[in-house]
Amino acid sequence: MAISVTEILGTDSLSGSRLVINDNFNVLASEINAMEVYFAPTAGTITNLNNLSTEALRVGLSTILLDINASTFDILTNVKMTGNLNMTGGGVFRNDTNPSTLNDTLAGGVAIEVGTTTAIPPYTINRCGNTDITTALDITLYSGVIGQEIFFICTEGSGDVIISGYLGNMVTTGTLDKITLNAVGESVHLLAIDNGSNIPVWFIVGGTGYTIS
């Protein structure tokens, strides 16, 4: 809402305008005090707003964490949800694909490690394949976090790609715990589930054509 103050002309007497000057300062002070209910200049915070309308919103200074504008809604950090995510007229699009194909060329004769002992597997979708039909390609899958999903999809070759867990973090039916893919189109979908002691272990929840050995 616009505020209004009384103009003092150059021909007016300052002493005679004292009441007008005081009234103007009171108007300004009242408006500043009203704004400071919402803005705290020293703390650099805005609170108590009932509604905020804007064309764009950016959260973060040196590192942008959230960027909303007329064309995008980008969340650039991890999100923790304690409620449901309900989508109407939309879907979830996975584009978290490893840029490298996990194949015999990349391996160079040694096992490929997906994740490490200190870092979870970084990608959800992993293309793999082995053009060497005489020597299996070994992939070691390290532990993820509870609720994490990972896909291995064979996209090339007909040699064996053998996916093994690390220190018993792969759970399958029976005692066999190695997953083999060896034809284009075969896949396996794993989910990290709490083993009851807050430790994530991989369970097979989907896939096609894979074998267990």
NORZIRA-V950091 format. One record per backbone hydrogen bond with DSSP energy under -0.5 kcal/mol. NH is the residue of the N-H (numbers start at 1). CO is the residue of the C=O. Records with the same first field share a line. If there is no record, write none. Layout:
NH = CO, CO
This chain:
9 = 7
12 = 9
17 = 13
18 = 15
21 = 17
22 = 18
23 = 19
24 = 20
25 = 21
26 = 22
27 = 23
28 = 24
29 = 25
30 = 26
31 = 27
32 = 28
33 = 29
34 = 30
35 = 31
36 = 32
37 = 34
38 = 35
39 = 35
40 = 45
41 = 39
44 = 40
45 = 40
47 = 38
57 = 68
59 = 66
65 = 59
66 = 59
67 = 74
68 = 57
69 = 72
74 = 67
75 = 73
76 = 65, 74
81 = 79
86 = 84
87 = 85
89 = 87
93 = 91
94 = 92
95 = 93
97 = 95
98 = 125
102 = 127
103 = 101
104 = 129
107 = 103
108 = 104
110 = 107
112 = 138
114 = 112, 140
115 = 113
116 = 119
124 = 96
125 = 96
126 = 124, 151
128 = 153
129 = 102
130 = 156
133 = 131
137 = 160
138 = 136
139 = 162
140 = 112
141 = 139, 164
142 = 114, 140
147 = 192
148 = 145
150 = 190
151 = 124
152 = 188
153 = 126
154 = 186
155 = 128, 153
156 = 128
158 = 130
159 = 130
161 = 181
162 = 137, 160
163 = 161, 179
164 = 139, 162
165 = 177
166 = 141
169 = 166
171 = 169, 202
172 = 170
179 = 163
180 = 211
181 = 161
185 = 154
186 = 183
187 = 208
188 = 152
189 = 206
190 = 150
191 = 203
192 = 148
193 = 191, 201
195 = 199
201 = 193
202 = 169
203 = 191
204 = 171
205 = 189, 203
206 = 189
208 = 187
210 = 187
211 = 180
213 = 178
